[in-house]
Amino acid sequence: MVEVSDNEIMSTDIASSPAWGRLTGLARPRHLRELFSGDPDRGRRYVLEMADLRVDFAKQTVDDDILAALIGVADEAGVAQRRDAMFAGEHINVTEDRPVLHVALRTPQGASITVDGQDVVPAVHDVLRRMGDFADRVRDGSWTGATGQRIHTVVNIGIGGSDLGPAMAYQALEAYRHPDLTAHFVSNVDGANIAGVLAGLDPAQTMFVISSKTFTTIETLTNARTARAWLTDALGEGSVPKHFVAVSTNVDEVAEFGIDTANMFEFWEWVGGRYSVESAIGLTLMISIGPERFTEFLAGSHAVDEHFRTAPLPKNVPVVLGMIGVWNANVLGFDTKAVLPYAQELARFPAYLQQLDMESNGKSVRLDGSPVSMATGPIVWGEPGTNGQHAFYQLLHQGTRVVPADFIGFANPHHAYREHHDLLVANLIAQTEALAFGKDRPGEPHRSFAGNRPSTTILAPRLTPSVLGQLIALYEHIVFVQGCIWGIDSFDQWGVELGKELANRITPELTGEPHDAVEHDSSTTALIDWYRSNTRRD
Ligand code: F6P
């Protein structure tokens, strides 16, 4: 292992390293047909196992030399050193001067992770216990609403990481839900979202979980105020403590909003929003699937954390997949990455990964503020198979752009329609084969497939809470590895601030409320004028 100091990591651009030179020196056109015919054992050799996941990267355009060179780059970039710094609670989020410890959320009791001299694991388990007690009471009906009726509907109000994680996991784990409890997720400030959810709900049987790390997010507070008015119109002010709980790091703002802080579930500033589904932000999920299943969910992620922390780099799944992503993005120049779950329950997984990856690694400057010298985070997108096959796969097979894809599938479904499932999985496997090898039809260019379109296939026996936890941690650590290579801060999100600031300035211009004079460009002014002259406020 190369010894590197923190300062060296922050200031050294990997592009100028000998390891990078060795990697780029291996770039030459290779077809997967050639790679497979030259190595009959490739389909077995290029598979790694981690917990319940079987990860097959044989259909990526790498060979042993490229893999070794990629690991050399990871070594030189100090991936292991930065990973250890994360697990040790160091302030690796440098622009916000914070540790990055979502891994502590799934650390078992008894282990310790110290942040600024304090072990955070006991506090994590205290909150998990409080969440568990509360979830059990809602689940068994002993927590009742203001009229004495039990809760049948939980509405999570949050956005970004305070929505996408729990909403994705609630859908993913539908087989494990409590039969008498339904959850809804309201995120968008578009009133159509909350109006659609509230319509048809009974206030006496509805609980709101207001989820916001900062408790200052305008969308969430606007939706929370609307929900509060809807409830108190029906049941009076006194009903709020029985129907509103908060999940946040910000006690003062929760109290200011009027939620009893006894009904607040805490998390900590060292949990990034997009890494928070396993914190109290998962409360709605826990109410739905129960504390035991939630514990299994955490244990799945922890198993992957342990693998990431201890496996040698060449056998370390997040490292290998992260580095293959670097090969695809920075050496082969592929700009996007498709995530294609062959599981309807994972329909929101690509959207979840969009925030995880694009908010983490969509950066243009390095840790020391200097501009990056190569492309950073890919554009992540996707839809469940087989629907996507009848929409955008045409481009994947015959378009001019190459889109590396992750296929995710399971041996066993939660439903009884085995025939459907066999067809589903046949399609998954067939797509990876067709993309990789294509088909030549001499004299028929429109019907020919060039192939050589890379993919990774991730399989597991079944989509359980643990397996979902494993998938989440796998992608979190892939993002981490790539952030190390690019030398960026994967844990801040300054890029979302400007739009928020400008929206706050524009709002009074639209409503006509008093405001300071604001100068805009001619396009923005015309958009504001158009809206004002077409708005009916009666
Ligand atoms: O989009 C920016 C962001 O800060 C995300 O990182 C975060 O998940 C989301 O807003 C919601 O923030 P909060 O949980 O503080 O309401």
Residues whose N, C-alpha, C, O or C-beta is under 5 A from the ligand:
A	BS01	F6P	I159 G160 G161 S162 S211 S212 K213 T214 F215 T217 T220 G273 R274 Q493 V496
